[in-house]
Amino acid sequence: MFFYLLTTIILLCDQLLKYLVHHGMRLGESISIINNFLSLTYVRNTGAAFSLFIGFSPYLIVVGIFVALLVIYFHYTNPAKSLLMQIALASVLGGSLGNLLDRILRGYV
């Protein structure tokens, strides 16, 4: 139960932050979070990590579904090994589902 609750919280935070960025920033705008170290920049990625595979969105949707199912399978085959493992898996699943949702609804992440 903890695993799915945490996954849901991560997914909701992911979507909320993306909503706030979309409605509160201009495309290409950056906001400094930690001076000279970390910035939040509004970009739209139609590909995978670092804009690889641009134009392959239907395939990336399939990959996203596969990753989500693989994480759920791993969770069930290795239950409660450690709290840290469950937090890590929930984080990966929440982020993957968030990106999958964006890719399906908007065509970009």
C-alpha positions in Angstrom: 0.0 0.0 0.0 2.8 2.4 0.9 4.4 1.8 -2.6 1.3 2.9 -4.5 0.5 5.8 -2.1 4.1 7.1 -2.6 3.8 6.6 -6.4 0.6 8.6 -6.5 2.1 11.4 -4.4 5.1 11.6 -6.7 2.9 11.5 -9.8 0.7 14.3 -8.4 3.7 16.4 -7.5 5.2 15.8 -11.0 2.0 17.0 -12.7 1.5 20.0 -10.3 5.0 21.2 -10.9 4.6 20.9 -14.7 1.3 22.7 -14.5 2.8 25.6 -12.5 5.7 25.8 -15.0 3.4 25.7 -18.0 1.1 28.4 -16.6 3.7 30.6 -14.8 6.7 30.6 -17.1 7.4 31.4 -20.8 8.9 28.7 -23.0 12.7 29.0 -22.6 12.5 31.0 -19.4 14.8 30.1 -16.5 14.4 30.6 -12.8 17.5 30.3 -10.5 16.8 27.9 -7.7 20.3 27.8 -6.2 22.6 30.6 -7.4 25.1 29.4 -10.1 24.2 25.8 -9.4 20.6 24.9 -10.1 18.0 26.5 -12.4 14.5 25.5 -13.5 14.1 26.1 -17.3 10.9 25.6 -19.2 11.5 23.4 -22.2 9.4 20.9 -24.1 11.0 17.6 -25.0 9.3 15.5 -27.7 12.1 12.9 -27.5 13.7 10.9 -24.7 16.5 11.9 -22.4 18.5 14.9 -23.6 16.2 15.2 -26.7 17.3 11.9 -28.1 14.8 10.1 -30.5 12.8 13.2 -31.4 9.8 12.2 -33.5 9.6 8.7 -32.0 6.8 9.6 -29.6 4.6 6.5 -30.3 7.5 4.2 -29.6 8.4 6.1 -26.5 4.8 5.6 -25.2 5.3 1.9 -25.6 8.6 2.1 -23.8 7.0 4.1 -21.0 4.3 1.5 -20.6 6.9 -1.3 -20.6 9.0 0.5 -18.0 6.0 1.1 -15.7 5.0 -2.6 -16.0 8.6 -3.7 -15.3 8.8 -1.6 -12.2 5.5 -3.0 -10.9 6.7 -6.5 -11.7 10.0 -5.9 -9.9 8.0 -4.5 -6.9 5.9 -7.7 -6.7 8.9 -10.0 -7.1 11.0 -8.2 -4.5 8.4 -7.1 -1.9 9.7 -5.1 1.1 13.3 -5.9 0.5 14.1 -2.5 2.0 12.3 0.8 2.5 14.8 2.5 0.3 14.2 0.1 -2.5 10.5 0.7 -2.3 11.0 4.5 -2.3 13.3 4.2 -5.3 10.9 2.0 -7.3 7.9 4.3 -6.4 10.0 7.3 -7.6 10.8 5.7 -10.9 7.2 4.6 -11.4 5.7 8.0 -10.5 8.1 9.8 -12.8 7.5 7.3 -15.6 3.8 7.6 -15.3 4.0 11.4 -15.2 6.1 11.4 -18.4 3.8 8.8 -20.0 0.8 11.0 -19.2 2.4 14.1 -20.7 3.5 12.2 -23.8 0.0 10.9 -24.4 -1.9 14.1 -23.6 0.5 16.8 -24.8 3.0 15.1 -27.2 5.9 16.2 -25.1 7.4 16.0 -21.6 
